[in-house]
Amino acid sequence: MSVKSRPRAILFDLDGTLLDTAPDLAAALNRVRAQQALPPLAFERIRPWVSHGSFALTRLGFAVAEDSAEFEALRQALLAEYHAHVADRSCLFDGMAEILLDLTRRDLRSGIVTNKPGWLTAPLLAKLGLDLQFSCVISGDTLTTRKPDPAPLLHAAQMLGVATRDCVYIGDAERDVEAGRRAGMVTLVALYGYLGDSDTPEQWGADGYLAAPSDLASWLDQS
């Protein structure tokens, strides 16, 4: 791994990096499948797709053409079900609460940059008591572009008043690494997140890898 400068801010992706939201998203998808008289999908099948958003989950759950009105209706039903149960079982990944405290002790600023829309991000963080935890929260609809475009990360750095070279971005998808690299940030892959069997994080060009949230403390000690 390489570090461009000593970090001053840590930015997190949300689903699959900061929070384990897969149980609630999987449950929402299976509720919509039940409404369509379809059997539930195994959680292990759904989990790798959670970081890829509602379009990917709808494609996984239903054999419907993506450009059809039926597909959009099913996607909206999924989002409505999820919104109604946005934090039933979602939680910080094991060890993440301690990491957030550690960042405070190190006087490092922290923020979230996610493609999740704000109308889902805000209630999720509020229900988990995290709405005041972070110095900035950039959702998928904060700007007109989303990751892998670097604009949301650049906006976050500007809000924090920190140069991009002094920011670390952590995510569990290739687009997270691409966005971070294009923004000029140090990038780390959350290997504990929602990676699938076909994902090849070692080929994404990240600066480092975290097998567990607690690995961030060790990584920072070496930076």
Secondary structure, 3 states (H helix, E strand, C coil): CCCCCCCCEEEECCECCCEECHHHHHHHHHHHHHHCCCCCCCHHHHHHHHHHHHHHHHHHHCCCCCCCHHHHHHHHHHHHHHHHCCCCCCEECCCHHHHHHHHHHCCCEEEEECCCCHHHHHHHHHHCCCCCCCCEEECCCCCCCCCCCCHHHHHHHHHHCCCHHHEEEEECCHHHHHHHHHHCCEEEEECCCCCCCCCCHHHCCCCEEECCCCHHHHHHHHC
